[in-house]
Amino acid sequence: MRRLVAISVLAAGLTALLVFNQRRDEPLVVSGTFEADDVRVGSRVGGRVAVVHVDEGRVVAAGEPLVELQPFDLRERKAQAQQTLAAADAQLKKLTVGFRHEEIEQARAMRDEAAAVLEEFRNGPRPQEIAAAEAQVRLTAAELKNATRDYNRIESLFGQQAVDQNDLDEAGTKSSGFIVKTPFIKL
């Protein structure tokens, strides 16, 4: 039992010594890295990064450029917008200055021509035009009648083998080739 008490006292002494050695009054120094929340920077325009202006971990001010993107098609779009602007400026200049004298005269001539056509439609065809058209219809009808009669005659001769196939074809072409062209009279 004595032995047990001696071991207990010795264990208590060693524990007290260990606790006493571990206690220090000086500040605790630890090495390592502190990390904060990650911030993901985005862009309204997609593209590849051409130049990075800041190093990782550096403090930046508001408005300071962080990266520069490759312009890919932005240059072409800018050139197209400049061309559109130039065309609009030219149109504005033309409208501001007004029409040229030649354009005004051309418009007047077109107006006068349209007025003459309108007046002709309002008044209708002149009696001379009607008479000429009727005469053309009578002439064409007489030529058709004559061509039909010739065709019938050559057809009967063809049946008697007095004419050849070419004569019959030619007469058929003549009799079927009449087209009445009258601007004011419908048949």
LUMNU-871424 format. One line per field, with one value per atom (N, C-alpha, C, O): x negated, y negated, z negated; atom name. Coordinates in Angstrom, 1 decimal. Atoms other than C-alpha are relative to their C-alpha. Example, Ala and Ser with C-alpha at 12.3 -4.5 7.8 and 13.67 -1.06 7.14 Angstrom:
# residues 2
x <- -0.9	-12.3	-0.9	-1.9	0.9	-13.7	0.8	0.3
y <- 1.2	4.5	-1.2	-1.2	1.1	1.1	-1.1	-2.2
z <- 0.0	-7.8	0.0	-0.7	0.0	-7.1	-0.8	-0.9
atom <- N	CA	C	O	N	CA	C	O
# end
This chain:
# residues 187
x <- -0.8	0.0	-0.9	-0.6	0.9	-2.8	-0.5	-0.7	0.4	-3.9	1.0	0.6	-1.1	-0.6	0.0	0.3	0.0	-0.7	-1.2	-1.1	1.1	-4.2	0.1	-0.3	-0.2	-3.3	1.1	0.9	-1.0	-0.2	-0.6	-0.3	0.6	-2.3	-0.9	-1.0	1.0	-4.9	0.8	0.4	-0.8	-2.2	0.6	0.7	-0.5	-0.6	-1.1	-0.8	1.1	-4.0	-0.4	-0.6	0.4	-4.8	1.1	0.8	-1.0	-1.4	0.0	0.1	0.1	-1.8	-1.2	-1.1	1.2	-5.3	0.3	-0.1	-0.4	-3.9	0.9	0.7	-0.9	-1.1	-0.8	-0.5	0.7	-3.5	-0.9	-1.1	0.8	-5.9	0.7	0.2	-0.8	-3.1	0.5	0.9	-0.6	-1.9	-1.0	-2.1	1.0	-3.6	0.8	2.0	-0.5	-3.0	-0.2	0.4	0.3	-4.4	1.1	1.8	-1.0	-2.1	-0.3	-1.4	0.0	-1.3	-0.3	0.4	0.4	-3.0	0.4	0.0	-0.4	-1.4	-0.3	-0.1	0.2	-2.3	1.1	1.7	-1.0	0.2	0.6	0.0	-0.7	2.6	1.4	2.2	-1.4	5.8	0.6	0.1	-0.7	8.3	1.4	2.1	-1.3	11.3	1.0	0.6	-0.9	14.4	-0.5	-1.2	0.4	13.7	1.0	2.2	-0.8	14.9	-0.2	-1.3	0.1	15.7	0.4	1.5	-0.3	15.5	0.5	0.0	-0.6	17.7	0.0	-0.2	-0.1	18.1	1.3	1.9	-1.3	21.2	-0.2	0.7	0.3	19.4	-0.9	-1.9	0.9	17.9	-1.2	-1.2	1.2	14.5	-1.2	-1.1	1.2	11.0	-0.8	-0.8	0.8	8.7	-1.3	-2.0	1.2	5.9	-1.1	-2.3	1.0	4.1	0.6	1.8	-0.4	4.4	-0.8	-2.0	0.7	3.6	-0.4	-1.2	0.3	3.5	-0.5	-0.1	0.4	1.8	1.0	1.8	-0.9	3.8	-0.3	-1.5	0.1	4.3	-0.3	-0.3	0.2	3.6	1.3	2.3	-1.2	6.0	0.2	-0.8	-0.3	7.7	1.0	1.8	-0.9	9.6	1.2	1.1	-1.2	13.1	-0.3	-0.9	0.2	13.0	-1.4	-1.6	1.4	9.4	0.2	0.9	-0.1	9.2	-0.7	-1.9	0.5	8.6	-0.6	-1.7	0.4	8.4	0.4	1.2	-0.3	8.5	0.4	-0.4	-0.5	10.6	-0.5	-0.7	0.3	9.7	1.3	2.4	-1.2	12.0	0.7	1.8	-0.5	12.7	0.9	0.3	-0.8	15.7	0.4	1.2	-0.4	16.1	-0.5	0.2	0.5	13.9	0.8	1.1	-0.9	16.0	1.4	1.9	-1.3	19.2	-0.1	0.8	0.2	17.7	-0.1	0.5	0.1	16.8	1.3	1.6	-1.4	20.3	0.8	1.6	-0.8	21.8	-0.4	0.4	0.5	19.6	0.5	0.8	-0.6	20.7	1.5	1.9	-1.4	24.3	0.2	1.1	0.0	23.7	-0.3	0.4	0.4	22.0	1.1	1.4	-1.1	24.9	1.2	1.8	-1.0	27.4	-0.3	0.6	0.4	25.4	0.2	0.6	-0.2	25.4	1.4	1.8	-1.4	29.1	0.6	1.4	-0.4	29.6	-0.4	0.4	0.6	27.4	0.9	1.2	-0.8	29.4	1.4	1.9	-1.3	32.7	0.0	0.9	0.2	31.4	-0.2	0.4	0.3	30.1	1.3	1.5	-1.1	33.2	-0.3	-1.4	0.1	33.8	-0.7	-0.7	0.7	31.7	1.0	2.1	-0.9	33.2	0.4	1.5	-0.3	32.9	1.1	1.9	-0.9	34.8	1.4	2.4	-1.3	37.6	0.6	1.8	-0.5	37.9	0.4	1.5	-0.4	38.0	1.3	2.1	-1.2	40.7	1.2	2.3	-1.0	42.7	0.4	1.6	-0.3	42.4	0.8	1.7	-0.7	43.5	1.5	2.4	-1.3	46.5	0.8	2.0	-0.8	47.5	0.4	1.5	-0.3	47.2	1.2	2.0	-1.1	49.4	1.3	2.4	-1.2	51.9	0.6	1.8	-0.5	52.1	0.6	1.7	-0.6	52.7	1.3	2.3	-1.2	55.3	1.1	2.3	-1.0	57.1	0.5	1.6	-0.4	57.0	1.0	1.9	-0.9	58.6	1.4	2.4	-1.3	61.3	0.8	2.0	-0.8	62.2	0.3	1.2	-0.2	62.0	-0.7	-1.4	0.7	60.7	0.6	1.8	-0.5	61.0	0.7	0.5	-0.7	63.4	-0.9	-0.6	0.9	60.5	-0.7	-0.8	0.6	58.9	1.0	0.6	-1.1	62.2	0.2	0.3	-0.2	62.6	-1.2	-1.0	1.2	59.0	0.0	-0.3	-0.1	59.5	1.0	0.8	-1.1	62.8	-0.5	-0.2	0.5	61.1	-1.0	-1.0	1.0	58.2	0.7	0.3	-0.8	60.8	0.6	0.5	-0.5	62.5	-1.0	-0.8	1.1	59.2	-0.5	-0.7	0.5	58.1	1.0	0.6	-1.0	61.4	0.0	0.2	0.0	61.2	-1.2	-1.1	1.2	57.6	0.2	-0.3	-0.3	58.7	0.9	0.7	-0.9	61.6	-0.7	-0.5	0.7	59.3	-1.0	-1.1	0.9	56.7	0.7	0.2	-0.7	59.3	0.5	0.4	-0.4	60.7	-1.2	-1.0	1.1	57.2	-0.4	-0.8	0.3	56.6	0.9	0.5	-1.0	59.8	-0.3	-0.2	0.3	58.9	-1.2	-1.2	1.3	55.3	0.2	-0.4	-0.3	56.7	0.7	0.4	-0.7	59.0	-1.0	-0.9	1.0	56.1	-1.0	-1.4	0.9	53.9	0.7	0.0	-0.7	56.6	0.0	0.0	0.1	56.4	-1.5	-1.8	1.4	52.6	-0.5	-1.5	0.4	52.3	-1.1	-1.8	1.0	50.2	-0.7	-0.2	0.7	47.6	0.3	1.0	-0.2	47.5	-0.5	0.1	0.5	45.4	1.1	1.2	-1.0	48.1	1.2	1.7	-1.1	50.8	-0.4	0.3	0.5	48.6	-0.1	0.3	0.1	48.0	1.3	1.5	-1.4	51.7	0.6	1.3	-0.5	52.5	-0.6	0.0	0.7	49.9	0.6	0.8	-0.5	51.3	1.4	1.8	-1.4	54.9	0.1	1.0	-0.1	54.1	-0.9	-0.9	0.9	51.6	0.6	-0.1	-0.6	54.1	0.3	1.1	-0.2	54.1	0.5	-0.1	-0.6	56.4	-0.6	-0.4	0.6	54.6	0.8	0.4	-0.8	57.1	0.0	0.4	0.1	56.5	1.3	1.4	-1.2	60.0	1.3	2.3	-1.2	62.4	-0.3	-1.3	0.1	63.0	0.9	2.1	-0.9	64.3	0.7	1.5
y <- 1.1	0.0	-1.2	-2.3	1.1	-2.2	-0.3	-1.4	0.2	-1.6	-0.7	-1.5	0.6	-2.6	-1.5	-2.3	1.4	-5.9	-0.7	-1.8	0.7	-6.6	-0.2	-1.2	0.2	-6.0	-1.1	-1.8	1.0	-8.2	-1.4	-2.3	1.3	-11.0	-0.4	-1.5	0.2	-10.6	-0.4	-1.3	0.3	-10.7	-1.4	-2.2	1.3	-13.8	-1.1	-2.1	0.9	-15.5	-0.2	-1.4	0.1	-14.7	-0.8	-1.6	0.7	-16.0	-1.5	-2.3	1.4	-19.2	-0.7	-1.8	0.5	-19.7	-0.2	-1.2	0.1	-19.1	-1.2	-1.9	1.1	-21.6	-1.3	-2.3	1.2	-24.2	-0.3	-1.5	0.3	-23.8	-0.4	-1.2	0.4	-24.2	-1.4	-2.0	1.3	-27.4	-1.1	-1.1	1.1	-30.5	-1.3	-1.4	1.4	-34.2	-0.7	-1.8	0.7	-35.2	0.3	1.4	-0.2	-35.6	1.3	1.7	-1.2	-32.6	-0.4	-1.2	0.3	-32.7	1.2	2.3	-1.1	-30.6	-0.4	-1.6	0.3	-30.4	0.6	1.6	-0.5	-29.9	-1.0	-2.1	0.9	-31.6	-0.2	0.7	0.3	-33.4	-0.3	-1.0	0.2	-33.3	-0.7	-0.3	0.6	-35.5	0.5	1.5	-0.4	-35.1	-0.2	-1.3	0.2	-34.6	-0.9	-0.9	1.0	-37.4	0.4	0.4	-0.3	-36.5	-1.2	-1.7	1.2	-39.4	0.4	1.3	-0.3	-39.3	-1.2	-2.3	1.1	-41.3	0.1	1.2	0.0	-42.4	0.5	0.9	-0.5	-41.5	1.2	1.1	-1.2	-38.1	-0.2	-1.1	0.1	-37.6	0.6	1.0	-0.5	-36.5	-1.1	-2.3	1.1	-38.4	-0.2	0.8	0.3	-40.1	-0.4	0.0	0.5	-41.9	0.0	-0.4	0.1	-41.5	-1.2	-1.1	1.2	-44.9	0.1	-0.7	-0.1	-43.8	1.4	2.4	-1.3	-41.0	0.5	-0.3	-0.6	-38.6	-0.4	-0.4	0.4	-39.8	-1.4	-1.9	1.4	-43.4	-0.8	-0.4	0.8	-46.0	-1.0	-1.6	0.9	-48.0	-1.0	-0.8	1.1	-51.2	0.1	0.8	-0.1	-51.6	-0.7	-1.8	0.6	-52.3	0.4	0.1	-0.4	-50.9	1.2	2.2	-1.2	-48.6	1.2	1.1	-1.3	-45.0	0.8	1.3	-0.8	-43.3	-0.7	-1.6	0.5	-44.2	1.2	2.1	-1.1	-42.0	-0.2	-1.4	0.1	-41.2	-0.5	-0.1	0.6	-43.3	0.9	0.5	-0.9	-40.4	-0.7	-1.3	0.6	-41.7	-1.4	-2.0	1.3	-45.0	-1.1	-2.1	1.0	-46.8	0.0	-1.1	-0.1	-45.6	-0.7	-1.4	0.6	-46.6	-1.5	-2.2	1.4	-50.0	-0.6	-1.7	0.5	-50.5	0.0	-1.0	0.0	-49.5	-1.1	-1.7	1.1	-51.9	-1.3	-2.2	1.3	-54.7	-0.2	-1.3	0.1	-53.9	-0.4	-1.2	0.3	-54.0	-1.4	-2.1	1.4	-57.3	-0.9	-2.0	0.8	-58.7	-0.1	-1.1	0.0	-57.6	-0.9	-1.6	0.8	-59.2	-1.5	-2.3	1.4	-62.4	-0.5	-1.7	0.4	-62.5	-0.2	-1.2	0.2	-62.0	-1.2	-1.9	1.2	-64.7	-1.2	-2.2	1.2	-67.1	-0.2	-1.3	0.1	-66.3	-0.6	-1.4	0.5	-66.9	-1.5	-2.2	1.4	-70.1	-1.0	-2.0	0.8	-71.5	-0.1	-1.2	0.0	-70.5	0.6	1.1	-0.7	-69.1	-0.9	-2.2	0.7	-70.1	-0.5	0.0	0.5	-72.1	1.1	1.1	-1.1	-69.1	1.0	1.4	-0.9	-66.9	-0.6	0.1	0.7	-69.5	0.0	0.3	0.0	-69.8	1.4	1.5	-1.4	-66.0	0.4	1.0	-0.3	-65.7	-0.8	-0.2	0.7	-68.4	0.6	0.8	-0.7	-66.6	1.2	1.5	-1.2	-63.4	-0.3	0.4	0.4	-65.2	-0.4	0.0	0.5	-66.8	1.2	1.3	-1.2	-63.4	0.8	1.3	-0.7	-61.7	-0.7	-0.1	0.7	-64.5	0.2	0.2	-0.2	-64.1	1.4	1.5	-1.4	-60.3	0.0	0.6	0.0	-60.9	-0.7	-0.3	0.8	-63.5	0.9	0.9	-0.9	-61.0	1.1	1.5	-1.0	-58.3	-0.6	0.0	0.7	-60.8	-0.2	0.0	0.4	-61.9	1.2	1.2	-1.2	-58.4	-0.1	-1.1	0.1	-57.6	-1.0	-1.2	0.9	-60.1	0.7	1.9	-0.6	-59.4	0.6	1.6	-0.5	-59.1	1.3	2.2	-1.2	-56.4	1.2	2.3	-1.0	-54.5	0.5	1.7	-0.3	-54.7	0.8	1.8	-0.7	-53.5	1.4	2.4	-1.3	-50.6	0.9	2.1	-0.8	-49.5	0.3	1.5	-0.3	-49.7	1.1	2.0	-1.1	-47.5	1.3	2.3	-1.2	-45.0	0.5	1.7	-0.4	-44.9	0.6	1.6	-0.5	-44.5	1.4	2.2	-1.3	-41.7	1.1	2.2	-1.0	-39.9	0.4	1.6	-0.4	-40.1	0.8	1.8	-0.8	-38.8	1.4	2.4	-1.4	-35.9	0.8	2.0	-0.7	-35.1	0.5	1.6	-0.4	-35.1	1.1	2.0	-1.0	-33.0	1.4	2.4	-1.2	-30.5	0.6	1.9	-0.5	-30.2	0.6	1.7	-0.6	-29.7	1.4	2.3	-1.2	-27.0	1.1	2.2	-1.0	-25.2	0.5	1.7	-0.4	-25.3	0.9	1.9	-0.8	-24.0	1.3	2.3	-1.3	-21.3	0.9	2.1	-0.9	-20.0	0.4	1.5	-0.3	-20.2	1.1	1.9	-0.9	-18.3	1.4	2.4	-1.2	-15.6	0.7	1.9	-0.5	-15.3	0.2	0.6	-0.2	-15.2	-1.0	-0.7	1.0	-18.4	-1.0	-1.6	0.8	-20.2	0.9	1.9	-0.8	-19.0	-0.4	-1.4	0.3	-19.0	-1.4	-2.0	1.3	-22.2	-1.1	-2.0	1.0	-24.2	0.0	-1.0	-0.1	-22.9	-0.6	-1.3	0.5	-23.7	-1.5	-2.2	1.4	-27.2	-0.7	-1.7	0.6	-27.9	0.1	-0.8	-0.2	-26.5	-1.1	-1.6	1.0	-28.8	-1.4	-2.2	1.3	-31.9	-0.1	-1.2	0.1	-31.1	0.0	-0.6	0.0	-30.5	-1.1	-1.2	1.0	-33.4	-1.4	-2.3	1.3	-36.3	-0.2	0.5	0.5	-38.1	-1.4	-2.3	1.3	-41.1	-0.8	-0.5	0.9	-43.9	-1.4	-2.2	1.3	-46.7	-0.5	0.3	0.4	-48.8	-0.4	-0.4	0.6	-50.1	0.9	0.7	-0.8	-47.4	1.4	2.0	-1.4	-44.0	0.8	0.4	-0.8	-41.3	1.1	1.9
z <- 0.0	0.0	0.0	0.6	-0.1	-0.6	1.4	1.8	-1.3	2.7	0.9	1.7	-0.8	4.2	-0.3	0.6	0.4	2.2	0.7	1.1	-0.5	3.4	1.5	2.1	-1.5	7.1	0.2	1.2	-0.1	6.6	-0.2	0.6	0.3	5.1	1.2	1.7	-1.1	7.9	1.2	1.9	-1.2	10.6	-0.1	0.9	0.2	9.1	0.1	0.7	-0.1	8.9	1.5	1.9	-1.4	12.5	0.8	1.7	-0.7	13.6	-0.3	0.6	0.4	11.7	0.7	1.2	-0.7	13.2	1.5	2.1	-1.4	16.7	0.2	1.2	-0.1	16.2	-0.2	0.6	0.3	14.8	1.2	1.5	-1.2	17.8	1.2	2.0	-1.2	20.3	-0.1	0.9	0.2	18.8	0.3	-0.2	-0.3	20.4	0.0	0.3	0.0	20.1	1.3	1.5	-1.2	23.4	1.1	1.0	-1.0	26.5	0.8	1.0	-0.8	28.6	1.5	2.0	-1.4	32.1	0.8	0.5	-0.9	34.9	1.4	1.8	-1.4	38.5	0.8	0.4	-0.8	41.3	0.9	1.1	-1.0	43.8	-0.4	-0.7	0.2	43.1	1.3	2.2	-1.2	45.9	-0.2	-1.2	0.2	46.4	1.1	1.8	-1.0	48.6	1.4	1.6	-1.4	52.3	0.7	0.4	-0.8	54.6	1.4	1.9	-1.4	58.1	0.8	0.7	-0.8	60.5	1.4	2.0	-1.3	63.6	0.9	0.5	-1.1	66.8	0.7	0.8	-0.7	68.6	1.5	2.2	-1.4	71.9	-0.1	-0.9	0.1	72.4	0.9	1.8	-0.8	73.8	-0.7	-1.9	0.6	73.1	-0.6	-0.1	0.7	70.7	0.8	1.1	-0.8	72.6	-1.0	-0.9	0.9	69.7	-1.4	-1.6	1.4	65.8	-0.6	-0.6	0.5	64.2	-1.5	-1.9	1.4	60.5	-0.3	0.3	0.5	58.6	-1.0	-1.6	0.9	56.5	-1.4	-1.8	1.4	52.9	-0.2	-1.3	0.2	53.6	-0.2	0.4	0.3	52.3	1.2	1.6	-1.1	55.1	-0.4	-1.3	0.2	55.2	0.9	2.0	-0.8	56.6	1.4	1.4	-1.4	60.4	0.6	1.8	-0.5	60.8	0.9	0.5	-0.9	63.8	-0.5	-0.9	0.5	62.9	1.2	1.1	-1.2	66.3	1.2	1.2	-1.3	69.9	0.9	1.1	-0.9	72.3	1.4	1.9	-1.5	75.9	0.7	0.4	-0.6	78.1	1.0	1.5	-1.1	80.6	1.0	1.9	-1.0	82.6	-0.3	0.5	0.4	80.8	1.0	1.3	-0.9	83.3	1.3	1.8	-1.1	86.2	-0.2	0.6	0.4	84.4	-0.1	0.3	0.1	83.7	1.4	1.6	-1.4	87.4	0.7	1.4	-0.6	88.4	-0.5	0.2	0.6	86.0	0.5	0.7	-0.6	87.3	1.4	1.8	-1.4	90.9	0.0	0.8	0.2	89.8	-0.3	0.2	0.4	88.1	1.2	1.4	-1.1	91.2	1.0	1.6	-0.9	93.4	-0.5	0.3	0.5	91.1	0.0	0.3	-0.1	91.0	1.4	1.6	-1.4	94.8	0.4	1.1	-0.2	94.9	-0.6	0.0	0.7	92.4	0.7	0.8	-0.8	94.4	1.2	1.6	-1.2	97.5	-0.3	0.5	0.3	95.8	-0.5	-0.3	0.4	94.2	1.1	1.1	-1.2	97.5	0.9	1.4	-0.9	99.4	1.3	1.5	-1.2	102.8	1.0	0.9	-1.0	105.8	1.1	1.1	-1.0	108.7	1.0	1.4	-0.9	111.0	-0.5	0.2	0.6	108.6	-0.1	0.2	0.0	108.3	1.3	1.5	-1.3	112.0	0.5	1.2	-0.4	112.5	-0.7	-0.1	0.7	109.9	0.6	0.7	-0.7	111.7	1.3	1.6	-1.3	115.0	-0.3	0.5	0.3	113.4	-0.4	0.0	0.4	111.8	1.3	1.4	-1.2	115.2	0.8	1.4	-0.8	117.0	-0.7	0.1	0.7	114.3	0.2	0.3	-0.2	114.6	1.4	1.6	-1.4	118.4	0.1	0.8	0.0	118.0	-0.7	-0.2	0.8	115.4	0.8	0.8	-0.8	117.6	1.2	1.6	-1.1	120.5	-0.4	0.2	0.6	118.3	-0.3	-0.1	0.4	117.1	1.2	1.2	-1.2	120.6	0.9	1.7	-0.8	122.1	1.3	1.6	-1.2	125.5	1.0	0.9	-1.0	128.3	1.1	1.3	-1.1	131.1	1.1	1.7	-1.1	133.6	-0.4	0.4	0.5	131.4	0.1	0.4	-0.1	131.2	1.5	1.8	-1.4	135.0	0.5	1.3	-0.5	135.6	-0.5	0.2	0.6	133.2	0.7	1.0	-0.7	134.9	1.4	1.9	-1.3	138.3	-0.1	0.8	0.2	137.0	-0.2	0.3	0.2	135.8	1.2	1.5	-1.3	139.1	1.0	1.6	-0.9	141.0	-0.5	0.4	0.5	138.7	0.2	0.6	-0.2	139.0	1.5	1.8	-1.4	142.8	0.4	1.1	-0.2	142.8	-0.5	0.1	0.6	140.5	0.9	1.2	-0.9	142.8	1.3	1.8	-1.2	145.9	-0.3	0.5	0.4	144.1	-0.2	0.2	0.3	143.0	1.3	1.5	-1.4	146.6	0.7	1.4	-0.7	148.0	-0.7	0.1	0.6	145.4	0.4	0.7	-0.4	146.2	1.5	1.8	-1.4	150.0	0.1	0.8	-0.1	149.4	-0.6	-0.2	0.7	147.1	1.0	1.0	-0.9	149.8	1.1	1.6	-1.0	152.4	-0.6	0.2	0.6	149.9	0.0	0.2	0.0	149.7	1.4	1.6	-1.3	153.5	0.4	1.6	-0.2	153.2	1.1	1.8	-0.9	155.3	-0.6	0.1	0.8	152.6	-1.0	-1.3	1.0	150.2	-1.4	-1.7	1.4	146.4	-0.4	-1.3	0.4	146.2	0.3	-0.5	-0.3	148.0	-1.0	-1.4	1.0	145.6	-1.3	-2.0	1.3	142.6	0.0	-0.9	-0.2	143.9	-0.1	-0.8	0.1	144.4	-1.4	-1.8	1.4	140.9	-0.9	-1.8	0.8	139.4	0.2	-0.7	-0.3	141.2	-0.6	-1.1	0.5	140.2	-1.5	-2.1	1.5	136.5	-0.6	-1.8	0.6	136.1	-0.1	-0.4	0.2	135.9	-1.5	-2.1	1.3	132.6	0.1	0.6	-0.1	132.3	-1.1	-2.3	1.0	130.5	0.1	0.9	0.1	129.7	-1.4	-2.3	1.4	126.6	-0.6	-1.8	0.7	126.1	0.2	-0.4	-0.3	127.5	-0.4	0.0	0.3	126.1	0.8	1.0	-0.9	128.3	-0.8	-0.2
atom <- N	CA	C	O	N	CA	C	O	N	CA	C	O	N	CA	C	O	N	CA	C	O	N	CA	C	O	N	CA	C	O	N	CA	C	O	N	CA	C	O	N	CA	C	O	N	CA	C	O	N	CA	C	O	N	CA	C	O	N	CA	C	O	N	CA	C	O	N	CA	C	O	N	CA	C	O	N	CA	C	O	N	CA	C	O	N	CA	C	O	N	CA	C	O	N	CA	C	O	N	CA	C	O	N	CA	C	O	N	CA	C	O	N	CA	C	O	N	CA	C	O	N	CA	C	O	N	CA	C	O	N	CA	C	O	N	CA	C	O	N	CA	C	O	N	CA	C	O	N	CA	C	O	N	CA	C	O	N	CA	C	O	N	CA	C	O	N	CA	C	O	N	CA	C	O	N	CA	C	O	N	CA	C	O	N	CA	C	O	N	CA	C	O	N	CA	C	O	N	CA	C	O	N	CA	C	O	N	CA	C	O	N	CA	C	O	N	CA	C	O	N	CA	C	O	N	CA	C	O	N	CA	C	O	N	CA	C	O	N	CA	C	O	N	CA	C	O	N	CA	C	O	N	CA	C	O	N	CA	C	O	N	CA	C	O	N	CA	C	O	N	CA	C	O	N	CA	C	O	N	CA	C	O	N	CA	C	O	N	CA	C	O	N	CA	C	O	N	CA	C	O	N	CA	C	O	N	CA	C	O	N	CA	C	O	N	CA	C	O	N	CA	C	O	N	CA	C	O	N	CA	C	O	N	CA	C	O	N	CA	C	O	N	CA	C	O	N	CA	C	O	N	CA	C	O	N	CA	C	O	N	CA	C	O	N	CA	C	O	N	CA	C	O	N	CA	C	O	N	CA	C	O	N	CA	C	O	N	CA	C	O	N	CA	C	O	N	CA	C	O	N	CA	C	O	N	CA	C	O	N	CA	C	O	N	CA	C	O	N	CA	C	O	N	CA	C	O	N	CA	C	O	N	CA	C	O	N	CA	C	O	N	CA	C	O	N	CA	C	O	N	CA	C	O	N	CA	C	O	N	CA	C	O	N	CA	C	O	N	CA	C	O	N	CA	C	O	N	CA	C	O	N	CA	C	O	N	CA	C	O	N	CA	C	O	N	CA	C	O	N	CA	C	O	N	CA	C	O	N	CA	C	O	N	CA	C	O	N	CA	C	O	N	CA	C	O	N	CA	C	O	N	CA	C	O	N	CA	C	O	N	CA	C	O	N	CA	C	O	N	CA	C	O	N	CA	C	O	N	CA	C	O	N	CA	C	O	N	CA	C	O	N	CA	C	O	N	CA	C	O	N	CA	C	O	N	CA	C	O	N	CA	C	O	N	CA	C	O	N	CA	C	O	N	CA	C	O	N	CA	C	O	N	CA	C	O	N	CA	C	O	N	CA	C	O	N	CA	C	O	N	CA	C	O	N	CA	C	O	N	CA	C	O	N	CA	C	O	N	CA	C	O	N	CA	C	O	N	CA	C	O	N	CA	C	O	N	CA	C	O	N	CA	C	O	N	CA	C	O	N	CA	C	O	N	CA	C	O	N	CA	C	O	N	CA	C	O	N	CA	C	O	N	CA	C	O	N	CA	C	O	N	CA	C	O	N	CA	C	O	N	CA	C	O	N	CA	C	O	N	CA	C	O	N	CA	C	O	N	CA	C	O	N	CA	C	O	N	CA	C	O	N	CA	C	O	N	CA	C	O	N	CA	C	O	N	CA	C	O	N	CA	C	O	N	CA	C	O	N	CA	C	O	N	CA	C	O	N	CA	C	O	N	CA	C	O	N	CA	C	O	N	CA	C	O	N	CA	C	O	N	CA	C	O	N	CA	C	O	N	CA	C	O	N	CA	C	O	N	CA	C	O	N	CA	C	O	N	CA	C	O
# end
